[in-house]
Amino acid sequence: MPETLWLMHYHLSAPHGPGPRFWHDLTLRLPELSQPVTREEVASEIARSVRNESGAELKERGVATTATVFLGSYTKSDALGPLGILQDSESGSVYETPEAPPPGVVGYALAHYWQGQLGAQQTCSLDDLSVPSGFGSLLFMSSFDLNRALRQLSRQGVLELWMAAPPYQVTRPPAPEALLEGIYASE
């Protein structure tokens, strides 16, 4: 089910865990890296992320193995490969903009993101969610795709959009647990 794969990807990539920090950093950097992406380039990004977070220097072999795991997670058909984020090529892995996740996944992920990043804040600017390295980037969503998903969530009563005049605002969604069942309800 693509919904489950998207949820797995989101939780690995969320800035407040449970995945490792380098996964979050790589998710945001992936569209910016050279194409095709090589294992060495991913290993370098992992080492940089760990160094920035903890100051630790990792062993080259461990970083190379971790890079292989990261790339395999997005290219293997029995992992996150069906999302279409990375495709194998002879010279590395090629980033491809995947189809946007279903609105229910976006709503759940936004609720989880909100808890970890925005806390008790009741509204957020739509621009803040759409900026590069913002919420939409975690799911590889364009501003258009994110706006479309938020409009659908608004029609479903999950959140409110205030779009009468800029700055456009999104209201805090319910707790993620309250939205999880709805992801699979349409199946």
N, C-alpha and C positions, 0 to 999 in steps of 0.2 A: 504494500500500500504506500503510495507516495506521501500520504499524510504522516505516516510513522517515520519514513526516511527524513522528511523535512524536520520533524520534531527532534530526531536524533542529531541531525546537522545543527539545528539551532542550539541545542543544549551543549554540544561540543564547542560551539562558537560564541556563546553568550559571554559578555565581558565580565560577568560575576560568577562564572562557573556553571556547571561542575567540570567542564573540560579544562585542559591546561591553557595557560595564558597564550602560549605560542599558537594554539589553534585559532584563537580569536584574532590574533595579530595576522596570521596567514590568511584567514578568511577575508579580512579587509584589504590585504595587500595583493591577493591573487589576481584580480583584474588588472593591476598595475605592473605585474612582473612581465619580463620578456616572454615572448611566445615562440616556440613551446617552452614550457617551464621544465627545467631540468631538476633532477634529484639533488644535484649540488647546490643549485640556487635555493631550493626549499630548505636544504640543510643549513645553508648560510642564514636564511631568515629565522629558522628555529634557534640557532645559536645566538643570533642578535637579540631575539625576543627574550630568551632566558637570561642573557647577560644584562639586558636593560631592566628586567624584573628583579633579579636576585643578585646580580654581580658575579654569578657562577660561570665558570668556563666548563663546558661539557666536553667529554672525550669525543674525538672525531668519529669513531666507529658507532657510538651510541646515537650521535646526531644523524649520521647517515641512515642507520636503521629506522630511526623515528621519521625521517623524511620519506623513506620507502613506505612505511605504514600510512603516513598522511596521504601520499599520492594514491596508494592502493585503495584507501578508504573511499576515494572519489572516482576511481576508474573501474573497480571490480563490480561485476553485475550482482554479486551476492553481498555487496556492501551498499555504499551510497551512490554507486555508479548510475543507477537508473534516474537519478536527479538530473544528469546531463551537465554537471558542473565542469568536469574534466574528461577529456577523451585522450586515450593513448595514441601516440604517433611514434614513428621511428626515432625521432630525435628528442622525445620527451612527452610531456602531457600538455595538451592544448586546453586553455580555459575557454569555455563557451558559456554565454549568458543563458542560464536555464530558464525554463518556463516558470512563471511566478507560482509560489505555493498557493494552495487553496486559502480562501479568506479565513476559514476557521483556524488554520495553523497560524496565520498572521495575527489574528486576535489573541490566541493563546500566547504566542511569542511576545507580542506587545505587552500583554499583562505581566508576564514574567520579567521582561526587560524593565517595565515601569517599576515593579517592586524593587529590583536590584539597583536601578540607576536613578530613578526619579523620586523614589520614596513616597512621601505623603502629598507631593505636588498633585493638584487636582486637574490641571490642564497643561498641555504642552503644545508648542508651536509646531504646525505641520512641517515647516521649514527645518526645524531641529531634527525631526525624524527622518527627513529626506536628504540631509547633507551627506556628502561622502564621509564615510566612517561612522555614520549615524545608524539608527535602527534598521532602516531599509537595506543598508549595505550588508548587514549580517545575513540577509536572505537573498542577496544579489538582485534586489528589486530596484527598478527605475522609479523616479518620482511618479510617473504615470501609473505604473502597476501598484505602487503603494497607495496612491489616492483612490484607485479603483477598489482595492481591497477594503480600505477604510470606509468608503461609501457603502459597500455591501454590508459591512459590519454595522454601520449606522442604521441602515434599513432593517437589519435584524434586531436592533435595539441593544446591541452589545456596548456601544459607545455613542457619543454625540460628536458631530462635527459642527463647528461654528465657522461658517464660510460666508457670512454676510459682508464682511470687510476684513482686509488684512490687519493684523497678522492672523491668519487662519489658525484655529485651535482644535485640538482633539481632547476629549475628556478622558479621564482615567477609566480604563476598562475594569470589569470585575476581577476578582482574584483568578489566577490561572486555573486553579482546580475547578472553578465553576464553569470554565469554558472547555475543559478537556473532553467531556462526553459529547459536546456539540460538534466536535471535529468529525466524529464518525457517525453522527446521527443521519447524515444525508446519504450514507452508503446503503 
